[in-house]
């Protein structure tokens, strides 16, 4: 601990609201005097409003300490409560057992205590800290407490202390009755540069320090500028600066030490940390943290320049490690003569001696697009002539299947010639190969070509198609072999016992009919 190092009896920059450390700045002195006069004059309602960290609670503790002889005070800081809980807190601070008591009996008990204090010649002051958290209904209950009075005096005086949202609540029209009862309204403002210096010295002196220049002028200016005169932030900066000075065995707190303390207390840098800079050494990437702006040497804050002495290497933080300069990372061969092992970050570069092959998919896509457009035109021509020339509708299905097979073959890297729609005889019957259309399932194909679908047929199809992974989700253009009963279909060159209408169309038959159709149209 640094107390002995700096000759201190106790911690000068603690976070508890110790009234002994209250520094009477201008607005703090005005607020303190106004509250005392308001209580002496029995004004009823008083309010103290200031931003967080301004020392409101410390000022209230000093006020309670000064009123101790002839005033009974109760401080309520638990304000996230309802009306019943608020009265309970007050009575518990007075030593009253509230177990099983309703709101009306508790009001009666409080009224009795107030009269007892009046008969003993003592005032009663209720202080509600953090009053901005009270709901409007609870604030209305607080207003009703001020009705405890006689014909010539108030039995209870109330101080509402809180942050600026309390003023916004009191300004609402719904709380106009409470606002009208506030006879004294005080506020606190941040310290000036001079008040910041006096505040720091006051706390050091109370803690037993005899060195008035423990914090030099430049460090005090930097603390005042960064804290914006808020006492709580001043305490944090001074405490951290003393810790750093003790670690460096420095008897004085300088601007450099304060700047490092600011960097250590910078919460925003943790929310948005800076991106690391990569240091490439021996072909291995080692992250080096970028130095935060808060850790940079402090700018001169006094008329005279502040000289920053370099800290020992063992005490330099990891964030202050050296950074690889951009000129070194992208140096020319001559510049990198003494730095052969260092390699810059690799980027995508052009190598004139390396041949770059264009991808094959644009060519294939263009070919497939041309085939699709040509097929669509041919099918539209045939479609208009189908009813007039009596062409079998099955020819269109067959041409669509052949086109799908071509697309599937291009995707899979094979060729369309492997597709054969003609039925193939086996020992157990015939097998026909068909092309799955978009969103078709194995059931759809079976019903179309076989007329039924069951587990037995599904097993046969799966055995004939080893590459079939999901019968319920076929890929458009996928070739599927389907078993048929013996003699169910005839090949094109087999003219026995079959009509032309029942025969599947082959590519040769298709182009023969297409050529004949074009001649007829001429």
Secondary structure by P-SEA (a helix, b strand, c coil): cccccccccccccccccccccccccaaaaaaaaaaaaaaaacccbbbbbbcccccaaaaaaaaaaaacccbbbbbbccccccaaaaaaaaaaaaccccccccaaaaaaaaaaaaaaaaaacbbbbbbbcccccccaaaaaaaaaaacccccccccbbbbbbbcaaaaaaaacccaaaaaaaccbbbbbbbbcaaaaaaaaaaaaaaacccccccccaaaaaaaaaaacccaaaaaaaaaaaaaaaaaaccccccaaaaaaaaaaacccccccccbbbbbbcccbbbbbbccccccccccccccbbbbbcccccccccccccccccccccccccccccccccccccccccccccbbbbccaaaaaaaaaaaaaaaaaaaaaaaaaaccccccccaaaaaaaaaaaaaaaaaaaccccccccccccccccbbbbbbbbcccccaaaaaaaccccccaaaaaaaaaacccccccccccccbbbbbbbccccccccccccccccccccccaaaaaaaaaaaaaaac
